[in-house]
Amino acid sequence: MPRILSAPAREEQVLRARLEADLDEIWAWALGRGYVREWNQGGYAPGRSGPGARTSAYAGPPADQGLLAREPLVFRQRPDGRTAACITASIGFMLVGGLMLVRALQAVDELALDDAESIVIVLACVQLGVGAALLIGECLRLRSRLTVSRDGLEWTGARGAQHLAWPPSRTCVFVQSRRISGRTMATVCVLAPDTTALAVPGLTWRSKHDRRALLPAATAAQSIWQWGYARGVARDDGVYRPAADAEVEQQRVATAQRIEYLHAHPQETR
């Protein structure tokens, strides 16, 4: 009788092992594509090989004491090389369009326009429109700002003002990065209640070296959360919320892994 009963038990063990292996494979697949992330009590743990416990405890750079002393904490879009290039291009488009339009109008017959003159006038108007659109867009971008106060986060930008309550988790203030033309661009983002990522104006770093872009951004993200925590308005519920955009979430996870690696290997300079 014991031999008869032992067969189902062995089959159950084999079935359980297969199910666990399948679950591990599914988890590894999702982890590799950034759909999930792993945490331990010290923060993000990219090297672990199982789901593990979830917590939003953060092990990263210390906060910027200069930012912590400000009240309210205001971040504005800073003019940079991109701003100068856009403004220069917009002025150039408008100047060229204006000259073309003036010359075309001077050559216009009082009675009628020929085809060539009509084409020149249309092109001149297009040039003026493109230049004006670039200039207006850049001016609106420079108006963008984020005000961090005890009442929450206030966004002001091209789409007007938007008020957000303090994020419910430390992980909702994060760094998103990508590689563009051989340079790393790192931006501090805040996860809105609808799980869209909102870029914080003025908190973008670009560098050929990951360390020079990612670590200042990580410090700024920690400073925003620490500002609220020090004043008793930011409380961590320990829940990780993925971004709605799958690509943004993948960049978010990959950036967190890279930042942790740079902290663990301070000798690496690239």
DANOR-V761864 format. One line per field, one symbol per residue. ss: DSSP state (A for helix, B for strand, O for the rest). phi: phi as a letter, one per 40 degrees, with the letter a starting at -180 (. if undefined). burial: 1 if it has 9 or more other C-alpha atoms within 8 Angstrom, else 0. A space follows every 10 residues. Layout:
# DANOR-V761864
ss=???
phi=???
burial=???
This chain:
# DANOR-V761864
ss=OAAAAAAAAA AAAAAAAAAA AAAAAAAAAA AAOOOOOOBB OOBBOOOOOO OOOOOOOOOO OOOOAAAAOO OOBBBBOOOO AAAAAAAAAA AAAAAAAAAA AAAAAAOOOO OOOOAAAAAA AAAAAAAAAA AAAAAAAAAA AAAOBBBBBO OBBBBBBOOB BBBBOOOOOA AABBBBBBBB OOBBBBBBBB BOOOOOBBBB BBBBBBBOOA AAAAAAAAAA AAAAAAAAAA OOOOOOOOOO OOOOOAAAAA AAAAAAAAAA AAAAOOOOOO
phi=.dcccccccc cccccccccc cccccccccc ccbgcbabbb cchcbcccba dgcbabdbba cccccccccc acbbbbccca cccccccccc ccdccccccc cccccccccc cabccccccc ccccccdccc cccccccccc ccccabbbbc chbbcbaccg bbbbccdcad ccbabbbabb fgbcbbbcbb ccdcgccbcc dgbbbbacbd dcbccccccc ccccccdccc bgbbbccgbc bccccccccc cccccccccc ccccbcccbc
burial=0000000000 0000000000 0001001101 1001101111 0011100000 0001111001 0011001100 0010111000 0011011011 1111111111 1001000100 0000001101 1011111111 1111100101 1111111110 0111111000 0001011111 0111111000 0011111111 1100111001 1111111111 1111111111 1111111110 0011110111 0011000111 1111111011 0100000000
